[in-house]
Amino acid sequence: MSDSRKRVLAVDDELGVRESIRILLSGDYDVATVASGDAALDAIQRERPHLVLLDVIMPGMDGMELLERIRASDPGLPVVILTATKTVKTAVAAMKLGAFDYLQKPFDVDELRMIVERATRSAELEAEVKRLRHELRSQGSLRAIVGKSPQMQSVMRTVRTVAPLKTTVLITGESGTGKELVARALHFEGPRSEEPWVVLNCAAIPESLLETELFGHERGAFTDAHARKIGLFEQAHRGTIFLDEIGEMSINLQAKLLRVLEEERFTRVGGTNPLQVSVRVVAATNRNLERAIQEGRFRADLYYRLNVIAVHLPTLRERNDDVPFLVTHFLDTKARELGAPIKHLSREAMDRVMSYSWPGNVRELENAIERAVILSGDRLELEVSDLSDRLRAPAGDGPLGALMAEVATGRRSLGEAVDTFERMLIQRGLDNANYNQTRAAELLGTTRRILKYKIDKLGILTGDS
């Protein structure tokens, strides 16, 4: 059999039936034929067919027994039953055992071709779905989270602990730190991994449309509602919904979301019948929600309902030791994506990468590596000249200079910059003291009580959680 066409295996003890199938299908398929169940099992192992046409009544191993053995060894292989009986009893039994369809002898030529085409196409689609699902699971697993720093190891321990539960999780951190990656891991490492994974960026949908996006609407609910719309909560039933940038949601919609979280039911816009759903909610934000509560922009009750388990992702400048591992990871993945050989950074280029403050965090680093891989052409070593202008510039004041620039350009408030700088200093002190808080307080010129207060206030990981 060739590899370019779909392969069909016909199993029938009657030579005339086997030859008829071969003649009818050989124009479009590679057809192999065997006369017994034992020969069929050998042929399936050898030929790897895309479809089996199987007679029910055969000496020795009959078609029903062979069907059971095929289903046990290769559930994705479609089997079409050929039966000469005048009743559908045998066919129904075969369908219950997992047969794709059945044909009665003498079979209609057009019907045979139609069923064969439908069965092979269905198997092809199922294989593609399996491949995509495997790829999605790989992207969503903990293996996709790169980092050996204490902060990231703590994040991964939390994900492993919480993933099997239905508990609501709030992920916080700056843009580009990998919040969606952690949310994916929570879903795909848990028991809902085979169920829907639904993502909504609350900042990307106009406020006027966000409610119908989440909860759907009935036909005629408003002027342009010409048909019923199924909302994302309904689509995510039994699975997980990830609400990114939850801090951008309006106060009115926050109240409706809170009700769904508490009651696990909602009503479509324009509807009257409540719908029950079982959905795990994971939310993320790069905003300070406690400050938003004080300013009246976020509901305190919703915050506490979302913040059952809190996962904070550190900035890349707070886990600078992870940069080399991330560089290696992105060099490998970008080479595969671009069909290029795996490259490496020169010592000078790595020095620039290590001294840069990465205000865009992991996302900015990924884009920088992809750019360098593309611009380097056939060279296997990436030079400083392959990096962006911002990376090629002298390191200057490093992270402190970057913080000052962000405040001066309005990208970060003064209070946030002070907290970030204080967090960086305390983290460095903890690192140097091997996470002994008494020793760290001495190095930082403060008391252990004040240091503990700062650690709690700034949400600093201490390496023991």
Secondary structure as a PSIPRED ss2 file (coil, helix, strand):
# PSIPRED VFORMAT (PSIPRED V4.0)

   1 M C   1.000  0.000  0.000
   2 S C   1.000  0.000  0.000
   3 D C   1.000  0.000  0.000
   4 S C   1.000  0.000  0.000
   5 R C   1.000  0.000  0.000
   6 K C   1.000  0.000  0.000
   7 R E   0.000  0.000  1.000
   8 V E   0.000  0.000  1.000
   9 L E   0.000  0.000  1.000
  10 A E   0.000  0.000  1.000
  11 V E   0.000  0.000  1.000
  12 D C   1.000  0.000  0.000
  13 D C   1.000  0.000  0.000
  14 E C   1.000  0.000  0.000
  15 L H   0.000  1.000  0.000
  16 G H   0.000  1.000  0.000
  17 V H   0.000  1.000  0.000
  18 R H   0.000  1.000  0.000
  19 E H   0.000  1.000  0.000
  20 S H   0.000  1.000  0.000
  21 I H   0.000  1.000  0.000
  22 R H   0.000  1.000  0.000
  23 I H   0.000  1.000  0.000
  24 L H   0.000  1.000  0.000
  25 L H   0.000  1.000  0.000
  26 S C   1.000  0.000  0.000
  27 G C   1.000  0.000  0.000
  28 D C   1.000  0.000  0.000
  29 Y C   1.000  0.000  0.000
  30 D E   0.000  0.000  1.000
  31 V E   0.000  0.000  1.000
  32 A E   0.000  0.000  1.000
  33 T E   0.000  0.000  1.000
  34 V E   0.000  0.000  1.000
  35 A C   1.000  0.000  0.000
  36 S C   1.000  0.000  0.000
  37 G H   0.000  1.000  0.000
  38 D H   0.000  1.000  0.000
  39 A H   0.000  1.000  0.000
  40 A H   0.000  1.000  0.000
  41 L H   0.000  1.000  0.000
  42 D H   0.000  1.000  0.000
  43 A H   0.000  1.000  0.000
  44 I H   0.000  1.000  0.000
  45 Q H   0.000  1.000  0.000
  46 R H   0.000  1.000  0.000
  47 E H   0.000  1.000  0.000
  48 R C   1.000  0.000  0.000
  49 P C   1.000  0.000  0.000
  50 H C   1.000  0.000  0.000
  51 L E   0.000  0.000  1.000
  52 V E   0.000  0.000  1.000
  53 L E   0.000  0.000  1.000
  54 L E   0.000  0.000  1.000
  55 D E   0.000  0.000  1.000
  56 V C   1.000  0.000  0.000
  57 I C   1.000  0.000  0.000
  58 M C   1.000  0.000  0.000
  59 P C   1.000  0.000  0.000
  60 G C   1.000  0.000  0.000
  61 M C   1.000  0.000  0.000
  62 D C   1.000  0.000  0.000
  63 G H   0.000  1.000  0.000
  64 M H   0.000  1.000  0.000
  65 E H   0.000  1.000  0.000
  66 L H   0.000  1.000  0.000
  67 L H   0.000  1.000  0.000
  68 E H   0.000  1.000  0.000
  69 R H   0.000  1.000  0.000
  70 I H   0.000  1.000  0.000
  71 R H   0.000  1.000  0.000
  72 A H   0.000  1.000  0.000
  73 S H   0.000  1.000  0.000
  74 D C   1.000  0.000  0.000
  75 P C   1.000  0.000  0.000
  76 G C   1.000  0.000  0.000
  77 L C   1.000  0.000  0.000
  78 P C   1.000  0.000  0.000
  79 V E   0.000  0.000  1.000
  80 V E   0.000  0.000  1.000
  81 I E   0.000  0.000  1.000
  82 L E   0.000  0.000  1.000
  83 T E   0.000  0.000  1.000
  84 A C   1.000  0.000  0.000
  85 T C   1.000  0.000  0.000
  86 K C   1.000  0.000  0.000
  87 T C   1.000  0.000  0.000
  88 V C   1.000  0.000  0.000
  89 K H   0.000  1.000  0.000
  90 T H   0.000  1.000  0.000
  91 A H   0.000  1.000  0.000
  92 V H   0.000  1.000  0.000
  93 A H   0.000  1.000  0.000
  94 A H   0.000  1.000  0.000
  95 M H   0.000  1.000  0.000
  96 K H   0.000  1.000  0.000
  97 L C   1.000  0.000  0.000
  98 G C   1.000  0.000  0.000
  99 A C   1.000  0.000  0.000
 100 F C   1.000  0.000  0.000
 101 D E   0.000  0.000  1.000
 102 Y E   0.000  0.000  1.000
 103 L E   0.000  0.000  1.000
 104 Q E   0.000  0.000  1.000
 105 K C   1.000  0.000  0.000
 106 P C   1.000  0.000  0.000
 107 F C   1.000  0.000  0.000
 108 D C   1.000  0.000  0.000
 109 V H   0.000  1.000  0.000
 110 D H   0.000  1.000  0.000
 111 E H   0.000  1.000  0.000
 112 L H   0.000  1.000  0.000
 113 R H   0.000  1.000  0.000
 114 M H   0.000  1.000  0.000
 115 I H   0.000  1.000  0.000
 116 V H   0.000  1.000  0.000
 117 E H   0.000  1.000  0.000
 118 R H   0.000  1.000  0.000
 119 A H   0.000  1.000  0.000
 120 T H   0.000  1.000  0.000
 121 R H   0.000  1.000  0.000
 122 S H   0.000  1.000  0.000
 123 A H   0.000  1.000  0.000
 124 E H   0.000  1.000  0.000
 125 L H   0.000  1.000  0.000
 126 E H   0.000  1.000  0.000
 127 A H   0.000  1.000  0.000
 128 E H   0.000  1.000  0.000
 129 V H   0.000  1.000  0.000
 130 K H   0.000  1.000  0.000
 131 R H   0.000  1.000  0.000
 132 L H   0.000  1.000  0.000
 133 R H   0.000  1.000  0.000
 134 H H   0.000  1.000  0.000
 135 E H   0.000  1.000  0.000
 136 L H   0.000  1.000  0.000
 137 R H   0.000  1.000  0.000
 138 S H   0.000  1.000  0.000
 139 Q H   0.000  1.000  0.000
 140 G H   0.000  1.000  0.000
 141 S C   1.000  0.000  0.000
 142 L H   0.000  1.000  0.000
 143 R H   0.000  1.000  0.000
 144 A H   0.000  1.000  0.000
 145 I C   1.000  0.000  0.000
 146 V C   1.000  0.000  0.000
 147 G C   1.000  0.000  0.000
 148 K C   1.000  0.000  0.000
 149 S C   1.000  0.000  0.000
 150 P H   0.000  1.000  0.000
 151 Q H   0.000  1.000  0.000
 152 M H   0.000  1.000  0.000
 153 Q H   0.000  1.000  0.000
 154 S H   0.000  1.000  0.000
 155 V H   0.000  1.000  0.000
 156 M H   0.000  1.000  0.000
 157 R H   0.000  1.000  0.000
 158 T H   0.000  1.000  0.000
 159 V H   0.000  1.000  0.000
 160 R H   0.000  1.000  0.000
 161 T H   0.000  1.000  0.000
 162 V H   0.000  1.000  0.000
 163 A C   1.000  0.000  0.000
 164 P C   1.000  0.000  0.000
 165 L C   1.000  0.000  0.000
 166 K C   1.000  0.000  0.000
 167 T C   1.000  0.000  0.000
 168 T C   1.000  0.000  0.000
 169 V E   0.000  0.000  1.000
 170 L E   0.000  0.000  1.000
 171 I E   0.000  0.000  1.000
 172 T E   0.000  0.000  1.000
 173 G C   1.000  0.000  0.000
 174 E C   1.000  0.000  0.000
 175 S C   1.000  0.000  0.000
 176 G C   1.000  0.000  0.000
 177 T C   1.000  0.000  0.000
 178 G C   1.000  0.000  0.000
 179 K H   0.000  1.000  0.000
 180 E H   0.000  1.000  0.000
 181 L H   0.000  1.000  0.000
 182 V H   0.000  1.000  0.000
 183 A H   0.000  1.000  0.000
 184 R H   0.000  1.000  0.000
 185 A H   0.000  1.000  0.000
 186 L H   0.000  1.000  0.000
 187 H H   0.000  1.000  0.000
 188 F H   0.000  1.000  0.000
 189 E C   1.000  0.000  0.000
 190 G C   1.000  0.000  0.000
 191 P C   1.000  0.000  0.000
 192 R C   1.000  0.000  0.000
 193 S C   1.000  0.000  0.000
 194 E C   1.000  0.000  0.000
 195 E C   1.000  0.000  0.000
 196 P C   1.000  0.000  0.000
 197 W E   0.000  0.000  1.000
 198 V E   0.000  0.000  1.000
 199 V E   0.000  0.000  1.000
 200 L E   0.000  0.000  1.000
 201 N E   0.000  0.000  1.000
 202 C C   1.000  0.000  0.000
 203 A C   1.000  0.000  0.000
 204 A C   1.000  0.000  0.000
 205 I C   1.000  0.000  0.000
 206 P C   1.000  0.000  0.000
 207 E H   0.000  1.000  0.000
 208 S H   0.000  1.000  0.000
 209 L H   0.000  1.000  0.000
 210 L H   0.000  1.000  0.000
 211 E H   0.000  1.000  0.000
 212 T H   0.000  1.000  0.000
 213 E H   0.000  1.000  0.000
 214 L H   0.000  1.000  0.000
 215 F H   0.000  1.000  0.000
 216 G C   1.000  0.000  0.000
 217 H E   0.000  0.000  1.000
 218 E C   1.000  0.000  0.000
 219 R C   1.000  0.000  0.000
 220 G C   1.000  0.000  0.000
 221 A C   1.000  0.000  0.000
 222 F C   1.000  0.000  0.000
 223 T C   1.000  0.000  0.000
 224 D C   1.000  0.000  0.000
 225 A C   1.000  0.000  0.000
 226 H C   1.000  0.000  0.000
 227 A C   1.000  0.000  0.000
 228 R C   1.000  0.000  0.000
 229 K E   0.000  0.000  1.000
 230 I C   1.000  0.000  0.000
 231 G C   1.000  0.000  0.000
 232 L H   0.000  1.000  0.000
 233 F H   0.000  1.000  0.000
 234 E H   0.000  1.000  0.000
 235 Q H   0.000  1.000  0.000
 236 A C   1.000  0.000  0.000
 237 H C   1.000  0.000  0.000
 238 R C   1.000  0.000  0.000
 239 G C   1.000  0.000  0.000
 240 T E   0.000  0.000  1.000
 241 I E   0.000  0.000  1.000
 242 F E   0.000  0.000  1.000
 243 L E   0.000  0.000  1.000
 244 D E   0.000  0.000  1.000
 245 E C   1.000  0.000  0.000
 246 I H   0.000  1.000  0.000
 247 G H   0.000  1.000  0.000
 248 E H   0.000  1.000  0.000
 249 M C   1.000  0.000  0.000
 250 S C   1.000  0.000  0.000
 251 I H   0.000  1.000  0.000
 252 N H   0.000  1.000  0.000
 253 L H   0.000  1.000  0.000
 254 Q H   0.000  1.000  0.000
 255 A H   0.000  1.000  0.000
 256 K H   0.000  1.000  0.000
 257 L H   0.000  1.000  0.000
 258 L H   0.000  1.000  0.000
 259 R H   0.000  1.000  0.000
 260 V H   0.000  1.000  0.000
 261 L H   0.000  1.000  0.000
 262 E H   0.000  1.000  0.000
 263 E H   0.000  1.000  0.000
 264 E C   1.000  0.000  0.000
 265 R E   0.000  0.000  1.000
 266 F E   0.000  0.000  1.000
 267 T C   1.000  0.000  0.000
 268 R C   1.000  0.000  0.000
 269 V E   0.000  0.000  1.000
 270 G C   1.000  0.000  0.000
 271 G C   1.000  0.000  0.000
 272 T C   1.000  0.000  0.000
 273 N C   1.000  0.000  0.000
 274 P C   1.000  0.000  0.000
 275 L E   0.000  0.000  1.000
 276 Q E   0.000  0.000  1.000
 277 V C   1.000  0.000  0.000
 278 S C   1.000  0.000  0.000
 279 V C   1.000  0.000  0.000
 280 R E   0.000  0.000  1.000
 281 V E   0.000  0.000  1.000
 282 V E   0.000  0.000  1.000
 283 A E   0.000  0.000  1.000
 284 A E   0.000  0.000  1.000
 285 T E   0.000  0.000  1.000
 286 N C   1.000  0.000  0.000
 287 R C   1.000  0.000  0.000
 288 N C   1.000  0.000  0.000
 289 L H   0.000  1.000  0.000
 290 E H   0.000  1.000  0.000
 291 R H   0.000  1.000  0.000
 292 A H   0.000  1.000  0.000
 293 I H   0.000  1.000  0.000
 294 Q H   0.000  1.000  0.000
 295 E C   1.000  0.000  0.000
 296 G C   1.000  0.000  0.000
 297 R C   1.000  0.000  0.000
 298 F C   1.000  0.000  0.000
 299 R C   1.000  0.000  0.000
 300 A H   0.000  1.000  0.000
 301 D H   0.000  1.000  0.000
 302 L H   0.000  1.000  0.000
 303 Y H   0.000  1.000  0.000
 304 Y H   0.000  1.000  0.000
 305 R H   0.000  1.000  0.000
 306 L H   0.000  1.000  0.000
 307 N C   1.000  0.000  0.000
 308 V C   1.000  0.000  0.000
 309 I E   0.000  0.000  1.000
 310 A E   0.000  0.000  1.000
 311 V E   0.000  0.000  1.000
 312 H E   0.000  0.000  1.000
 313 L C   1.000  0.000  0.000
 314 P C   1.000  0.000  0.000
 315 T C   1.000  0.000  0.000
 316 L H   0.000  1.000  0.000
 317 R H   0.000  1.000  0.000
 318 E H   0.000  1.000  0.000
 319 R H   0.000  1.000  0.000
 320 N H   0.000  1.000  0.000
 321 D H   0.000  1.000  0.000
 322 D H   0.000  1.000  0.000
 323 V H   0.000  1.000  0.000
 324 P H   0.000  1.000  0.000
 325 F H   0.000  1.000  0.000
 326 L H   0.000  1.000  0.000
 327 V H   0.000  1.000  0.000
 328 T H   0.000  1.000  0.000
 329 H H   0.000  1.000  0.000
 330 F H   0.000  1.000  0.000
 331 L H   0.000  1.000  0.000
 332 D H   0.000  1.000  0.000
 333 T H   0.000  1.000  0.000
 334 K H   0.000  1.000  0.000
 335 A H   0.000  1.000  0.000
 336 R H   0.000  1.000  0.000
 337 E H   0.000  1.000  0.000
 338 L H   0.000  1.000  0.000
 339 G C   1.000  0.000  0.000
 340 A C   1.000  0.000  0.000
 341 P C   1.000  0.000  0.000
 342 I C   1.000  0.000  0.000
 343 K C   1.000  0.000  0.000
 344 H E   0.000  0.000  1.000
 345 L E   0.000  0.000  1.000
 346 S C   1.000  0.000  0.000
 347 R H   0.000  1.000  0.000
 348 E H   0.000  1.000  0.000
 349 A H   0.000  1.000  0.000
 350 M H   0.000  1.000  0.000
 351 D H   0.000  1.000  0.000
 352 R H   0.000  1.000  0.000
 353 V H   0.000  1.000  0.000
 354 M H   0.000  1.000  0.000
 355 S H   0.000  1.000  0.000
 356 Y C   1.000  0.000  0.000
 357 S C   1.000  0.000  0.000
 358 W C   1.000  0.000  0.000
 359 P C   1.000  0.000  0.000
 360 G C   1.000  0.000  0.000
 361 N H   0.000  1.000  0.000
 362 V H   0.000  1.000  0.000
 363 R H   0.000  1.000  0.000
 364 E H   0.000  1.000  0.000
 365 L H   0.000  1.000  0.000
 366 E H   0.000  1.000  0.000
 367 N H   0.000  1.000  0.000
 368 A H   0.000  1.000  0.000
 369 I H   0.000  1.000  0.000
 370 E H   0.000  1.000  0.000
 371 R H   0.000  1.000  0.000
 372 A H   0.000  1.000  0.000
 373 V H   0.000  1.000  0.000
 374 I H   0.000  1.000  0.000
 375 L H   0.000  1.000  0.000
 376 S C   1.000  0.000  0.000
 377 G C   1.000  0.000  0.000
 378 D C   1.000  0.000  0.000
 379 R C   1.000  0.000  0.000
 380 L C   1.000  0.000  0.000
 381 E E   0.000  0.000  1.000
 382 L E   0.000  0.000  1.000
 383 E C   1.000  0.000  0.000
 384 V H   0.000  1.000  0.000
 385 S H   0.000  1.000  0.000
 386 D H   0.000  1.000  0.000
 387 L C   1.000  0.000  0.000
 388 S C   1.000  0.000  0.000
 389 D H   0.000  1.000  0.000
 390 R H   0.000  1.000  0.000
 391 L H   0.000  1.000  0.000
 392 R H   0.000  1.000  0.000
 393 A C   1.000  0.000  0.000
 394 P C   1.000  0.000  0.000
 395 A C   1.000  0.000  0.000
 396 G C   1.000  0.000  0.000
 397 D C   1.000  0.000  0.000
 398 G H   0.000  1.000  0.000
 399 P H   0.000  1.000  0.000
 400 L H   0.000  1.000  0.000
 401 G H   0.000  1.000  0.000
 402 A H   0.000  1.000  0.000
 403 L H   0.000  1.000  0.000
 404 M H   0.000  1.000  0.000
 405 A H   0.000  1.000  0.000
 406 E H   0.000  1.000  0.000
 407 V H   0.000  1.000  0.000
 408 A H   0.000  1.000  0.000
 409 T C   1.000  0.000  0.000
 410 G C   1.000  0.000  0.000
 411 R C   1.000  0.000  0.000
 412 R C   1.000  0.000  0.000
 413 S C   1.000  0.000  0.000
 414 L H   0.000  1.000  0.000
 415 G H   0.000  1.000  0.000
 416 E H   0.000  1.000  0.000
 417 A H   0.000  1.000  0.000
 418 V H   0.000  1.000  0.000
 419 D H   0.000  1.000  0.000
 420 T H   0.000  1.000  0.000
 421 F H   0.000  1.000  0.000
 422 E H   0.000  1.000  0.000
 423 R H   0.000  1.000  0.000
 424 M H   0.000  1.000  0.000
 425 L H   0.000  1.000  0.000
 426 I H   0.000  1.000  0.000
 427 Q H   0.000  1.000  0.000
 428 R H   0.000  1.000  0.000
 429 G H   0.000  1.000  0.000
 430 L H   0.000  1.000  0.000
 431 D H   0.000  1.000  0.000
 432 N H   0.000  1.000  0.000
 433 A C   1.000  0.000  0.000
 434 N C   1.000  0.000  0.000
 435 Y C   1.000  0.000  0.000
 436 N C   1.000  0.000  0.000
 437 Q H   0.000  1.000  0.000
 438 T H   0.000  1.000  0.000
 439 R H   0.000  1.000  0.000
 440 A H   0.000  1.000  0.000
 441 A H   0.000  1.000  0.000
 442 E H   0.000  1.000  0.000
 443 L H   0.000  1.000  0.000
 444 L H   0.000  1.000  0.000
 445 G C   1.000  0.000  0.000
 446 T C   1.000  0.000  0.000
 447 T C   1.000  0.000  0.000
 448 R H   0.000  1.000  0.000
 449 R H   0.000  1.000  0.000
 450 I H   0.000  1.000  0.000
 451 L H   0.000  1.000  0.000
 452 K H   0.000  1.000  0.000
 453 Y H   0.000  1.000  0.000
 454 K H   0.000  1.000  0.000
 455 I H   0.000  1.000  0.000
 456 D H   0.000  1.000  0.000
 457 K H   0.000  1.000  0.000
 458 L H   0.000  1.000  0.000
 459 G C   1.000  0.000  0.000
 460 I C   1.000  0.000  0.000
 461 L C   1.000  0.000  0.000
 462 T C   1.000  0.000  0.000
 463 G C   1.000  0.000  0.000
 464 D C   1.000  0.000  0.000
 465 S C   1.000  0.000  0.000
